[in-house]
Amino acid sequence: MTHPKADICVVDETRVIGPGVAVLPPLPRMLFWMGPVAEQALVVNVRGRGFVVITGCGHPEIELTLAAAEKVVDAPVYAVVGGLHLPVHPIGTPLLPQAVFGNPNWPWRPINEDDAHAVIDRIQERGPSPIALSGHDSTQWTLDAFGHAFGDRYQTLRVGEEIVVTAA
């Protein structure tokens, strides 16, 4: 792949792409129907605050993503932004296909409330603020659970809305 104005390369290990900005290596997750997938995340170190981890769909477990980010930046987690693939209670929503095909569990064991609460616990252990979850692969139930757990520190990501993170 080439581009006339950009240097393009395959990133298969952590790579610093600018001052305080790194791309994590592809992080694996085995999905029952789709098999192995790998996703990357972006890590931005915000001076005096800590790092912001920005995920895509969020198939890799949050613990794996945060641990990989903590190896790159010697700072606390300041914010978690992006998708976490938590389609809890998907029946009657447009997320039913993601819930079935993007499930890491046996078909009779869908992603459930306990899974969402475990992710919330892993994030709360590190105390970040803000938390901004995408509805891309998470249901309204999940967005509400995050809102309840994180209160004023939580924001649902919406197209066209800003999330402002400032240095100390």
OpenMM code with the backbone's topology and positions (N, CA, C; nanometers):
from openmm import Vec3, app, unit

residues = "MET THR HIS PRO LYS ALA ASP ILE CYS VAL VAL ASP GLU THR ARG VAL ILE GLY PRO GLY VAL ALA VAL LEU PRO PRO LEU PRO ARG MET LEU PHE TRP MET GLY PRO VAL ALA GLU GLN ALA LEU VAL VAL ASN VAL ARG GLY ARG GLY PHE VAL VAL ILE THR GLY CYS GLY HIS PRO GLU ILE GLU LEU THR LEU ALA ALA ALA GLU LYS VAL VAL ASP ALA PRO VAL TYR ALA VAL VAL GLY GLY LEU HIS LEU PRO VAL HIS PRO ILE GLY THR PRO LEU LEU PRO GLN ALA VAL PHE GLY ASN PRO ASN TRP PRO TRP ARG PRO ILE ASN GLU ASP ASP ALA HIS ALA VAL ILE ASP ARG ILE GLN GLU ARG GLY PRO SER PRO ILE ALA LEU SER GLY HIS ASP SER THR GLN TRP THR LEU ASP ALA PHE GLY HIS ALA PHE GLY ASP ARG TYR GLN THR LEU ARG VAL GLY GLU GLU ILE VAL VAL THR ALA ALA".split()
positions = [
    Vec3(0.0844, -0.1160, 0.0000),
    Vec3(0.0000, 0.0000, 0.0000),
    Vec3(0.0899, 0.1236, 0.0000),
    Vec3(0.0524, 0.2215, -0.0760),
    Vec3(0.1281, 0.3461, -0.0799),
    Vec3(0.0324, 0.4643, -0.0728),
    Vec3(0.0876, 0.5766, -0.0354),
    Vec3(0.0113, 0.7007, -0.0308),
    Vec3(0.1080, 0.8134, -0.0625),
    Vec3(0.0679, 0.9099, -0.1461),
    Vec3(0.1613, 1.0146, -0.1873),
    Vec3(0.2062, 1.1079, -0.0748),
    Vec3(0.1310, 1.1160, 0.0348),
    Vec3(0.1654, 1.2111, 0.1408),
    Vec3(0.1887, 1.1472, 0.2767),
    Vec3(0.1932, 1.0147, 0.2833),
    Vec3(0.2083, 0.9490, 0.4130),
    Vec3(0.3076, 0.8344, 0.4040),
    Vec3(0.3784, 0.8117, 0.5139),
    Vec3(0.4624, 0.6934, 0.5256),
    Vec3(0.3746, 0.5823, 0.5810),
    Vec3(0.3614, 0.4751, 0.5073),
    Vec3(0.2742, 0.3652, 0.5475),
    Vec3(0.3603, 0.2443, 0.5812),
    Vec3(0.3301, 0.1817, 0.6954),
    Vec3(0.4045, 0.0626, 0.7349),
    Vec3(0.3132, -0.0292, 0.8154),
    Vec3(0.3487, -0.1553, 0.8173),
    Vec3(0.2772, -0.2528, 0.8987),
    Vec3(0.3291, -0.2399, 1.0416),
    Vec3(0.2375, -0.2319, 1.1366),
    Vec3(0.2757, -0.2211, 1.2771),
    Vec3(0.2452, -0.3548, 1.3436),
    Vec3(0.3509, -0.4297, 1.3774),
    Vec3(0.3310, -0.5587, 1.4418),
    Vec3(0.3903, -0.5629, 1.5822),
    Vec3(0.4381, -0.4484, 1.6285),
    Vec3(0.4850, -0.4327, 1.7657),
    Vec3(0.4556, -0.2887, 1.8057),
    Vec3(0.4679, -0.2583, 1.9335),
    Vec3(0.4412, -0.1217, 1.9774),
    Vec3(0.5298, -0.0261, 1.8988),
    Vec3(0.4692, 0.0812, 1.8511),
    Vec3(0.5442, 0.1765, 1.7691),
    Vec3(0.5081, 0.3185, 1.8108),
    Vec3(0.6095, 0.3959, 1.8450),
    Vec3(0.5896, 0.5373, 1.8749),
    Vec3(0.5745, 0.6085, 1.7415),
    Vec3(0.4649, 0.6828, 1.7266),
    Vec3(0.4395, 0.7501, 1.5989),
    Vec3(0.4507, 0.9017, 1.6100),
    Vec3(0.4770, 0.9502, 1.7294),
    Vec3(0.4951, 1.0928, 1.7522),
    Vec3(0.5236, 1.1144, 1.8992),
    Vec3(0.5610, 1.2356, 1.9386),
    Vec3(0.5878, 1.2613, 2.0805),
    Vec3(0.4659, 1.2291, 2.1669),
    Vec3(0.4812, 1.1322, 2.2564),
    Vec3(0.3735, 1.0950, 2.3471),
    Vec3(0.2614, 1.0147, 2.2849),
    Vec3(0.2806, 0.9638, 2.1628),
    Vec3(0.1751, 0.8885, 2.0941),
    Vec3(0.2329, 0.7565, 2.0432),
    Vec3(0.1639, 0.6467, 2.0744),
    Vec3(0.2096, 0.5150, 2.0292),
    Vec3(0.0912, 0.4318, 1.9825),
    Vec3(0.1206, 0.3405, 1.8914),
    Vec3(0.0232, 0.2415, 1.8466),
    Vec3(0.0625, 0.1094, 1.9112),
    Vec3(-0.0343, 0.0439, 1.9750),
    Vec3(-0.0077, -0.0865, 2.0352),
    Vec3(-0.0032, -0.1925, 1.9259),
    Vec3(0.0644, -0.3035, 1.9533),
    Vec3(0.0671, -0.4118, 1.8540),
    Vec3(-0.0714, -0.4743, 1.8423),
    Vec3(-0.0939, -0.5530, 1.7382),
    Vec3(-0.2219, -0.6229, 1.7286),
    Vec3(-0.2431, -0.7109, 1.8528),
    Vec3(-0.3549, -0.6898, 1.9204),
    Vec3(-0.3875, -0.7647, 2.0418),
    Vec3(-0.4907, -0.8714, 2.0056),
    Vec3(-0.4652, -0.9978, 2.0425),
    Vec3(-0.5503, -1.1077, 1.9957),
    Vec3(-0.6745, -1.1315, 2.0808),
    Vec3(-0.7731, -1.1906, 2.0174),
    Vec3(-0.8917, -1.2429, 2.0854),
    Vec3(-0.9491, -1.3519, 1.9967),
    Vec3(-0.9846, -1.4623, 2.0548),
    Vec3(-1.0467, -1.5719, 1.9810),
    Vec3(-1.1981, -1.5568, 1.9930),
    Vec3(-1.2655, -1.5483, 1.8789),
    Vec3(-1.4111, -1.5416, 1.8764),
    Vec3(-1.4640, -1.6780, 1.8342),
    Vec3(-1.5739, -1.7204, 1.8940),
    Vec3(-1.6220, -1.8559, 1.8695),
    Vec3(-1.6480, -1.8813, 1.7214),
    Vec3(-1.7248, -1.7962, 1.6554),
    Vec3(-1.7620, -1.8199, 1.5159),
    Vec3(-1.6578, -1.7691, 1.4180),
    Vec3(-1.5976, -1.6557, 1.4460),
    Vec3(-1.5081, -1.5919, 1.3496),
    Vec3(-1.3630, -1.6357, 1.3633),
    Vec3(-1.3294, -1.6988, 1.4742),
    Vec3(-1.1915, -1.7402, 1.4951),
    Vec3(-1.1074, -1.6257, 1.5495),
    Vec3(-0.9763, -1.6305, 1.5240),
    Vec3(-0.8887, -1.5287, 1.5821),
    Vec3(-0.9054, -1.3929, 1.5137),
    Vec3(-0.9078, -1.2899, 1.5955),
    Vec3(-0.9060, -1.1521, 1.5464),
    Vec3(-0.7958, -1.0791, 1.6225),
    Vec3(-0.7495, -0.9706, 1.5667),
    Vec3(-0.6499, -0.8879, 1.6344),
    Vec3(-0.6845, -0.7420, 1.6075),
    Vec3(-0.6743, -0.6622, 1.7109),
    Vec3(-0.7027, -0.5193, 1.6985),
    Vec3(-0.5925, -0.4402, 1.7656),
    Vec3(-0.5751, -0.3198, 1.7182),
    Vec3(-0.4765, -0.2305, 1.7759),
    Vec3(-0.5472, -0.1187, 1.8511),
    Vec3(-0.4724, -0.0501, 1.9340),
    Vec3(-0.5247, 0.0649, 2.0067),
    Vec3(-0.4194, 0.1751, 2.0015),
    Vec3(-0.4649, 0.2955, 2.0189),
    Vec3(-0.3779, 0.4123, 2.0207),
    Vec3(-0.3608, 0.4564, 2.1654),
    Vec3(-0.2391, 0.4947, 2.2025),
    Vec3(-0.2106, 0.5418, 2.3377),
    Vec3(-0.1515, 0.6817, 2.3265),
    Vec3(-0.2117, 0.7764, 2.3997),
    Vec3(-0.1649, 0.9150, 2.3986),
    Vec3(-0.1321, 0.9545, 2.5419),
    Vec3(-0.0075, 0.9947, 2.5650),
    Vec3(0.0347, 1.0386, 2.6976),
    Vec3(0.0034, 1.1875, 2.7113),
    Vec3(-0.0828, 1.2211, 2.8063),
    Vec3(-0.1227, 1.3600, 2.8283),
    Vec3(-0.0424, 1.4133, 2.9468),
    Vec3(0.0404, 1.5120, 2.9203),
    Vec3(0.1324, 1.5668, 3.0205),
    Vec3(0.0611, 1.5988, 3.1524),
    Vec3(0.1136, 1.5431, 3.2597),
    Vec3(0.0622, 1.5714, 3.3924),
    Vec3(-0.0650, 1.4972, 3.4290),
    Vec3(-0.1192, 1.4180, 3.3382),
    Vec3(-0.2448, 1.3461, 3.3646),
    Vec3(-0.2263, 1.1949, 3.3628),
    Vec3(-0.1614, 1.1445, 3.2595),
    Vec3(-0.1498, 1.0015, 3.2369),
    Vec3(-0.1816, 0.9730, 3.0918),
    Vec3(-0.2097, 0.8473, 3.0613),
    Vec3(-0.2341, 0.8157, 2.9212),
    Vec3(-0.3808, 0.7890, 2.8927),
    Vec3(-0.4172, 0.8209, 2.7693),
    Vec3(-0.5495, 0.7930, 2.7156),
    Vec3(-0.5334, 0.6740, 2.6226),
    Vec3(-0.6139, 0.5711, 2.6420),
    Vec3(-0.6133, 0.4587, 2.5495),
    Vec3(-0.7393, 0.4700, 2.4641),
    Vec3(-0.7199, 0.4626, 2.3324),
    Vec3(-0.8299, 0.4757, 2.2372),
    Vec3(-0.8410, 0.3432, 2.1624),
    Vec3(-0.9543, 0.2763, 2.1811),
    Vec3(-0.9757, 0.1457, 2.1198),
    Vec3(-1.0639, 0.1585, 1.9965),
    Vec3(-1.0703, 0.0504, 1.9190),
    Vec3(-1.1602, 0.0439, 1.8041),
    Vec3(-1.2864, -0.0298, 1.8453),
    Vec3(-1.3060, -0.1494, 1.7915),
    Vec3(-1.4229, -0.2305, 1.8286),
    Vec3(-1.4117, -0.2815, 1.9716),
    Vec3(-1.2919, -0.3063, 2.0163),
    Vec3(-1.2719, -0.3501, 2.1539),
    Vec3(-1.2886, -0.4987, 2.1764),
    Vec3(-1.2592, -0.5813, 2.0757),
    Vec3(-1.2677, -0.7256, 2.0972),
    Vec3(-1.1636, -0.7771, 2.1965),
    Vec3(-1.0375, -0.7313, 2.1923),
    Vec3(-0.9434, -0.7798, 2.2943),
    Vec3(-0.9915, -0.7393, 2.4340),
    Vec3(-0.9667, -0.8242, 2.5304),
    Vec3(-1.0101, -0.7935, 2.6663),
    Vec3(-0.9442, -0.6641, 2.7138),
    Vec3(-1.0182, -0.5835, 2.7883),
    Vec3(-0.9672, -0.4537, 2.8328),
    Vec3(-0.8410, -0.4701, 2.9166),
    Vec3(-0.8318, -0.5773, 2.9932),
    Vec3(-0.7124, -0.6004, 3.0750),
    Vec3(-0.5882, -0.6138, 2.9867),
    Vec3(-0.6008, -0.6841, 2.8754),
    Vec3(-0.4896, -0.7006, 2.7822),
    Vec3(-0.4502, -0.5665, 2.7211),
    Vec3(-0.5491, -0.4880, 2.6827),
    Vec3(-0.5226, -0.3575, 2.6219),
    Vec3(-0.4558, -0.2633, 2.7215),
    Vec3(-0.5095, -0.2551, 2.8428),
    Vec3(-0.4514, -0.1653, 2.9434),
    Vec3(-0.3114, -0.2104, 2.9838),
    Vec3(-0.2901, -0.3412, 2.9973),
    Vec3(-0.1575, -0.3922, 3.0336),
    Vec3(-0.0554, -0.3594, 2.9246),
    Vec3(-0.0947, -0.3730, 2.7983),
    Vec3(-0.0038, -0.3398, 2.6880),
    Vec3(0.0285, -0.1905, 2.6895),
    Vec3(-0.0710, -0.1078, 2.7171),
    Vec3(-0.0486, 0.0369, 2.7228),
    Vec3(0.0419, 0.0737, 2.8397),
    Vec3(0.0236, 0.0078, 2.9530),
    Vec3(0.1053, 0.0377, 3.0713),
    Vec3(0.2518, 0.0004, 3.0505),
    Vec3(0.2793, -0.0925, 2.9604),
    Vec3(0.4179, -0.1272, 2.9283),
    Vec3(0.4848, -0.0176, 2.8456),
    Vec3(0.4050, 0.0597, 2.7740),
    Vec3(0.4567, 0.1622, 2.6837),
    Vec3(0.4784, 0.2946, 2.7553),
    Vec3(0.3847, 0.3312, 2.8414),
    Vec3(0.3871, 0.4626, 2.9052),
    Vec3(0.4006, 0.4450, 3.0558),
    Vec3(0.5004, 0.5092, 3.1127),
    Vec3(0.5204, 0.5044, 3.2571),
    Vec3(0.4359, 0.6141, 3.3215),
    Vec3(0.3048, 0.5917, 3.3196),
    Vec3(0.2091, 0.6880, 3.3732),
    Vec3(0.0801, 0.6124, 3.4020),
    Vec3(-0.0074, 0.6702, 3.4829),
    Vec3(-0.1352, 0.6034, 3.5099),
    Vec3(-0.2317, 0.6167, 3.3924),
    Vec3(-0.3341, 0.5323, 3.3929),
    Vec3(-0.4409, 0.5439, 3.2935),
    Vec3(-0.5203, 0.6691, 3.3282),
    Vec3(-0.5332, 0.7598, 3.2333),
    Vec3(-0.6115, 0.8808, 3.2555),
    Vec3(-0.7517, 0.8675, 3.1966),
    Vec3(-0.7624, 0.8067, 3.0787),
    Vec3(-0.8934, 0.7947, 3.0142),
    Vec3(-0.8981, 0.6689, 2.9281),
    Vec3(-1.0181, 0.6149, 2.9140),
    Vec3(-1.0447, 0.5029, 2.8242),
    Vec3(-1.1542, 0.5489, 2.7294),
    Vec3(-1.1239, 0.5429, 2.5997),
    Vec3(-1.2153, 0.5948, 2.4979),
    Vec3(-1.2273, 0.4922, 2.3858),
    Vec3(-1.3490, 0.4626, 2.3433),
    Vec3(-1.3683, 0.3764, 2.2273),
    Vec3(-1.4647, 0.2631, 2.2533),
    Vec3(-1.4523, 0.1592, 2.1722),
    Vec3(-1.5404, 0.0441, 2.1822),
    Vec3(-1.4853, -0.0611, 2.2763),
    Vec3(-1.5754, -0.1388, 2.3362),
    Vec3(-1.5347, -0.2485, 2.4242),
    Vec3(-1.6103, -0.3775, 2.3930),
    Vec3(-1.6837, -0.3800, 2.2860),
    Vec3(-1.7608, -0.4960, 2.2399),
    Vec3(-1.8343, -0.5655, 2.3542),
    Vec3(-1.9386, -0.4978, 2.4013),
    Vec3(-2.0205, -0.5519, 2.5095),
    Vec3(-2.1694, -0.5453, 2.4719),
    Vec3(-2.2111, -0.6267, 2.3731),
    Vec3(-2.3518, -0.6242, 2.3326),
    Vec3(-2.4403, -0.7064, 2.4270),
    Vec3(-2.4614, -0.6545, 2.5476),
    Vec3(-2.5425, -0.7228, 2.6483),
    Vec3(-2.6906, -0.7009, 2.6153),
    Vec3(-2.7714, -0.8060, 2.6239),
    Vec3(-2.9150, -0.8020, 2.5922),
    Vec3(-2.9392, -0.7475, 2.4508),
    Vec3(-2.8856, -0.8135, 2.3478),
    Vec3(-2.8953, -0.7602, 2.2119),
    Vec3(-3.0262, -0.7902, 2.1390),
    Vec3(-3.1079, -0.8814, 2.1916),
    Vec3(-3.2307, -0.9184, 2.1200),
    Vec3(-3.3205, -0.7952, 2.1085),
    Vec3(-3.3672, -0.7709, 1.9868),
    Vec3(-3.4502, -0.6539, 1.9603),
    Vec3(-3.3699, -0.5295, 1.9275),
    Vec3(-3.2364, -0.5432, 1.9175),
    Vec3(-3.1513, -0.4301, 1.8806),
    Vec3(-3.0794, -0.4630, 1.7493),
    Vec3(-3.0227, -0.3628, 1.6842),
    Vec3(-2.9454, -0.3904, 1.5625),
    Vec3(-2.8126, -0.4619, 1.5897),
    Vec3(-2.7785, -0.4845, 1.7164),
    Vec3(-2.6494, -0.5443, 1.7507),
    Vec3(-2.6531, -0.6961, 1.7646),
    Vec3(-2.7645, -0.7587, 1.7323),
    Vec3(-2.7726, -0.9041, 1.7454),
    Vec3(-2.6646, -0.9761, 1.6633),
    Vec3(-2.6378, -0.9376, 1.5374),
    Vec3(-2.5294, -1.0061, 1.4643),
    Vec3(-2.3933, -0.9930, 1.5330),
    Vec3(-2.3607, -0.8737, 1.5850),
    Vec3(-2.2332, -0.8563, 1.6554),
    Vec3(-2.2288, -0.9429, 1.7812),
    Vec3(-2.3433, -0.9549, 1.8481),
    Vec3(-2.3483, -1.0342, 1.9705),
    Vec3(-2.3255, -1.1822, 1.9412),
    Vec3(-2.3749, -1.2298, 1.8275),
    Vec3(-2.3602, -1.3711, 1.7928),
    Vec3(-2.2218, -1.3981, 1.7335),
    Vec3(-2.1854, -1.3251, 1.6289),
    Vec3(-2.0615, -1.3552, 1.5568),
    Vec3(-1.9368, -1.3007, 1.6252),
    Vec3(-1.9516, -1.1989, 1.7083),
    Vec3(-1.8370, -1.1423, 1.7785),
    Vec3(-1.8226, -1.1932, 1.9203),
    Vec3(-1.8882, -1.3036, 1.9507),
    Vec3(-1.8868, -1.3591, 2.0857),
    Vec3(-1.7642, -1.4489, 2.1055),
    Vec3(-1.6859, -1.4261, 2.2117),
    Vec3(-1.5720, -1.5138, 2.2377),
    Vec3(-1.6125, -1.6441, 2.3079),
    Vec3(-1.7369, -1.6539, 2.3513),
    Vec3(-1.7836, -1.7678, 2.4301),
    Vec3(-1.8569, -1.8699, 2.3431),
    Vec3(-1.8914, -1.9829, 2.4041),
    Vec3(-1.9755, -2.0814, 2.3375),
    Vec3(-2.1072, -2.0147, 2.2991),
    Vec3(-2.1728, -2.0611, 2.1933),
    Vec3(-2.2960, -1.9953, 2.1467),
    Vec3(-2.4053, -1.9855, 2.2528),
    Vec3(-2.4124, -2.0802, 2.3436),
    Vec3(-2.5159, -2.0767, 2.4464),
    Vec3(-2.4768, -1.9889, 2.5652),
    Vec3(-2.3594, -1.9233, 2.5568),
    Vec3(-2.3131, -1.8356, 2.6646),
    Vec3(-2.2847, -1.6963, 2.6063),
    Vec3(-2.3912, -1.6166, 2.5852),
    Vec3(-2.3705, -1.4841, 2.5263),
    Vec3(-2.2963, -1.3902, 2.6219),
    Vec3(-2.2426, -1.2844, 2.5665),
    Vec3(-2.1834, -1.1785, 2.6485),
    Vec3(-2.2958, -1.1254, 2.7366),
    Vec3(-2.2703, -1.1163, 2.8679),
    Vec3(-2.3799, -1.0855, 2.9590),
    Vec3(-2.3438, -0.9745, 3.0577),
    Vec3(-2.4347, -0.9498, 3.1499),
    Vec3(-2.4160, -0.8435, 3.2486),
    Vec3(-2.2900, -0.8654, 3.3321),
    Vec3(-2.2620, -0.9903, 3.3692),
    Vec3(-2.1411, -1.0179, 3.4472),
    Vec3(-2.0152, -0.9791, 3.3695),
    Vec3(-2.0151, -1.0046, 3.2386),
    Vec3(-1.9008, -0.9661, 3.1556),
    Vec3(-1.8827, -0.8144, 3.1569),
    Vec3(-1.9927, -0.7423, 3.1413),
    Vec3(-1.9857, -0.5955, 3.1415),
    Vec3(-1.9374, -0.5444, 3.2768),
    Vec3(-1.9888, -0.6020, 3.3851),
    Vec3(-1.9461, -0.5582, 3.5184),
    Vec3(-1.7988, -0.5909, 3.5434),
    Vec3(-1.7501, -0.7014, 3.4883),
    Vec3(-1.6078, -0.7351, 3.5021),
    Vec3(-1.5209, -0.6311, 3.4306),
    Vec3(-1.5638, -0.5865, 3.3128),
    Vec3(-1.4898, -0.4826, 3.2404),
    Vec3(-1.4936, -0.3523, 3.3197),
    Vec3(-1.6096, -0.3175, 3.3711),
    Vec3(-1.6217, -0.1972, 3.4538),
    Vec3(-1.5261, -0.2058, 3.5727),
    Vec3(-1.5214, -0.3213, 3.6385),
    Vec3(-1.4313, -0.3395, 3.7534),
    Vec3(-1.2853, -0.3212, 3.7133),
    Vec3(-1.2442, -0.3797, 3.5991),
    Vec3(-1.1048, -0.3670, 3.5544),
    Vec3(-1.0690, -0.2202, 3.5292),
    Vec3(-1.1622, -0.1459, 3.4735),
    Vec3(-1.1360, -0.0039, 3.4477),
    Vec3(-1.1355, 0.0738, 3.5790),
    Vec3(-1.2319, 0.0475, 3.6669),
    Vec3(-1.2394, 0.1194, 3.7945),
    Vec3(-1.1153, 0.0972, 3.8803),
    Vec3(-1.0542, -0.0209, 3.8707),
    Vec3(-0.9327, -0.0487, 3.9478),
    Vec3(-0.8222, 0.0517, 3.9172),
    Vec3(-0.8245, 0.1060, 3.7969),
    Vec3(-0.7200, 0.1992, 3.7555),
    Vec3(-0.7629, 0.3450, 3.7712),
    Vec3(-0.8904, 0.3693, 3.7980),
    Vec3(-0.9398, 0.5025, 3.8311),
    Vec3(-0.9382, 0.6082, 3.7232),
    Vec3(-0.9512, 0.5735, 3.5959),
    Vec3(-0.9438, 0.6787, 3.4947),
    Vec3(-1.0683, 0.7673, 3.4907),
    Vec3(-1.0484, 0.8841, 3.4348),
    Vec3(-1.1568, 0.9782, 3.4100),
    Vec3(-1.1094, 1.0705, 3.2999),
    Vec3(-1.1743, 1.0810, 3.1913),
    Vec3(-1.3079, 1.0324, 3.1588),
    Vec3(-1.3084, 0.8905, 3.1018),
    Vec3(-1.4287, 0.8356, 3.0947),
    Vec3(-1.4561, 0.7091, 3.0278),
    Vec3(-1.5563, 0.7431, 2.9182),
    Vec3(-1.5257, 0.7067, 2.7952),
    Vec3(-1.6167, 0.7362, 2.6843),
    Vec3(-1.6335, 0.6097, 2.6013),
    Vec3(-1.7502, 0.5499, 2.6093),
    Vec3(-1.7775, 0.4229, 2.5435),
    Vec3(-1.8569, 0.4451, 2.4155),
    Vec3(-1.8172, 0.3734, 2.3118),
    Vec3(-1.8854, 0.3789, 2.1833),
    Vec3(-2.0014, 0.2804, 2.1814),
    Vec3(-2.1095, 0.3196, 2.1183),
    Vec3(-2.2228, 0.2305, 2.1005),
    Vec3(-2.2075, 0.1403, 1.9794),
    Vec3(-2.0897, 0.1421, 1.9161),
    Vec3(-2.0666, 0.0618, 1.7955),
    Vec3(-2.1019, -0.0849, 1.8176),
    Vec3(-2.0502, -0.1451, 1.9231),
    Vec3(-2.0773, -0.2854, 1.9533),
    Vec3(-2.1262, -0.3039, 2.0965),
    Vec3(-2.1813, -0.2004, 2.1550),
    Vec3(-2.2350, -0.2095, 2.2904),
    Vec3(-2.3793, -0.1611, 2.2898),
    Vec3(-2.4642, -0.2328, 2.3599),
    Vec3(-2.6068, -0.2009, 2.3625),
    Vec3(-2.6362, -0.0870, 2.4597),
    Vec3(-2.7592, -0.0391, 2.4538),
    Vec3(-2.8014, 0.0665, 2.5457),
    Vec3(-2.7885, 0.0205, 2.6904),
    Vec3(-2.8148, -0.1083, 2.7164),
    Vec3(-2.7988, -0.1592, 2.8527),
    Vec3(-2.6559, -0.1342, 2.9006),
    Vec3(-2.5578, -0.1644, 2.8142),
    Vec3(-2.4172, -0.1477, 2.8502),
    Vec3(-2.3836, -0.0007, 2.8715),
    Vec3(-2.4289, 0.0849, 2.7811),
    Vec3(-2.4022, 0.2282, 2.7953),
    Vec3(-2.4596, 0.2798, 2.9271),
    Vec3(-2.5808, 0.2348, 2.9615),
    Vec3(-2.6425, 0.2759, 3.0880),
    Vec3(-2.5640, 0.2229, 3.2083),
    Vec3(-2.5151, 0.0987, 3.1999),
    Vec3(-2.4370, 0.0408, 3.3102),
    Vec3(-2.3085, 0.1200, 3.3322),
    Vec3(-2.2427, 0.1605, 3.2240),
    Vec3(-2.1218, 0.2419, 3.2365),
    Vec3(-2.1555, 0.3789, 3.2942),
    Vec3(-2.2661, 0.4371, 3.2501),
    Vec3(-2.3085, 0.5657, 3.3047),
    Vec3(-2.3348, 0.5568, 3.4542),
    Vec3(-2.3997, 0.4498, 3.4960),
    Vec3(-2.4283, 0.4302, 3.6383),
    Vec3(-2.2985, 0.4092, 3.7174),
    Vec3(-2.2075, 0.3286, 3.6639),
    Vec3(-2.0836, 0.2956, 3.7354),
    Vec3(-1.9884, 0.4146, 3.7458),
    Vec3(-1.9802, 0.4952, 3.6400),
    Vec3(-1.8797, 0.6015, 3.6367),
    Vec3(-1.9367, 0.7414, 3.6583),
    Vec3(-2.0687, 0.7547, 3.6590),
    Vec3(-2.1307, 0.8839, 3.6880),
    Vec3(-2.0828, 0.9952, 3.5959),
    Vec3(-2.0434, 1.1073, 3.6556),
    Vec3(-2.0006, 1.2247, 3.5788),
    Vec3(-1.8745, 1.2007, 3.4971),
    Vec3(-1.8007, 1.0944, 3.5281),
    Vec3(-1.6778, 1.0646, 3.4531),
    Vec3(-1.7078, 0.9972, 3.3194),
    Vec3(-1.8344, 0.9575, 3.2975),
    Vec3(-1.8722, 0.8819, 3.1783),
    Vec3(-1.9369, 0.9699, 3.0722),
    Vec3(-1.9077, 0.9355, 2.9469),
    Vec3(-1.9708, 1.0002, 2.8324),
    Vec3(-1.9871, 0.8956, 2.7228),
    Vec3(-2.1052, 0.8899, 2.6611),
    Vec3(-2.1236, 0.8020, 2.5460),
    Vec3(-2.0669, 0.8727, 2.4237),
    Vec3(-1.9822, 0.8023, 2.3491),
    Vec3(-1.9269, 0.8596, 2.2262),
    Vec3(-2.0371, 0.8735, 2.1230),
    Vec3(-2.0446, 0.9892, 2.0626),
    Vec3(-2.1418, 1.0133, 1.9564),
    Vec3(-2.0716, 1.0874, 1.8434),
    Vec3(-2.1062, 1.0524, 1.7220),
    Vec3(-2.0456, 1.1154, 1.6053),
    Vec3(-2.0665, 1.2662, 1.6126),
    Vec3(-1.9586, 1.3405, 1.5937),
    Vec3(-1.9653, 1.4858, 1.5913),
    Vec3(-1.9503, 1.5533, 1.7263),
    Vec3(-1.9520, 1.4769, 1.8358),
    Vec3(-1.9345, 1.5362, 1.9682),
    Vec3(-1.7888, 1.5254, 2.0103),
    Vec3(-1.7390, 1.6289, 2.0751),
    Vec3(-1.5998, 1.6322, 2.1188),
    Vec3(-1.5820, 1.5682, 2.2557),
    Vec3(-1.4639, 1.5136, 2.2743),
    Vec3(-1.4174, 1.4734, 2.4064),
    Vec3(-1.2896, 1.5536, 2.4269),
    Vec3(-1.2885, 1.6386, 2.5265),
    Vec3(-1.1744, 1.7262, 2.5490),
    Vec3(-1.0895, 1.6690, 2.6621),
    Vec3(-0.9617, 1.6498, 2.6333),
    Vec3(-0.8655, 1.6034, 2.7318),
    Vec3(-0.7539, 1.7072, 2.7342),
    Vec3(-0.7301, 1.7673, 2.8500),
    Vec3(-0.6287, 1.8719, 2.8592),
    Vec3(-0.5138, 1.8287, 2.9489),
    Vec3(-0.3969, 1.8840, 2.9228),
    Vec3(-0.2799, 1.8585, 3.0069),
    Vec3(-0.2962, 1.9337, 3.1383),
    Vec3(-0.2254, 1.8876, 3.2398),
    Vec3(-0.2328, 1.9525, 3.3718),
    Vec3(-0.1588, 2.0849, 3.3690),
] * unit.nanometer
topology = app.Topology()
chain = topology.addChain("A")
for resn in residues:
    res = topology.addResidue(resn, chain)
    for name in ("N", "CA", "C"):
        topology.addAtom(name, app.Element.getBySymbol(name[0]), res)
